[in-house]
Amino acid sequence: QVQLVESGGGLVQTGGSLGLSCAASGSIGSSNTMGWYRQAPGKQRELVAVKNRRGGTRYADLVQDRFTISRDNAKNTVYLQMNSLKPEDSAVYYCAVSPCIGCRVDYWGQGAQVTVSS
């Protein structure tokens, strides 16, 4: 059984920075892609950024120049550095593990709240 334990997030003012981390316990097997999705109230869950073991990365257009995803393969841990935050970035951020970039998510974290005040 895989568990994803998230940490980080919180409240920040517009233009500020926050970081998230997610550690996977248990074997994630062939699920080689880890990353982040987010869901704001009343909206669908959307991809933020994902990264596979070989370094392949996909970002949402809205965060491309402001967020950076990184991972430590040995620790099965993925990070998200969020800079120049905007109120529209406010959401619950979910860690996710999937077999590939663009594949259906196999495992979800519990979610971490990110709130950006104007």
Secondary structure as UniProt FT lines:
FT   STRAND          3..8
FT   STRAND          10..13
FT   TURN            14..15
FT   STRAND          18..25
FT   TURN            29..30
FT   STRAND          33..39
FT   TURN            41..42
FT   STRAND          46..52
FT   TURN            53..54
FT   STRAND          57..59
FT   TURN            61..66
FT   STRAND          67..72
FT   HELIX           73..75
FT   STRAND          77..82
FT   HELIX           87..89
FT   STRAND          91..98
FT   TURN            101..102
FT   STRAND          107..108
FT   STRAND          112..117
//
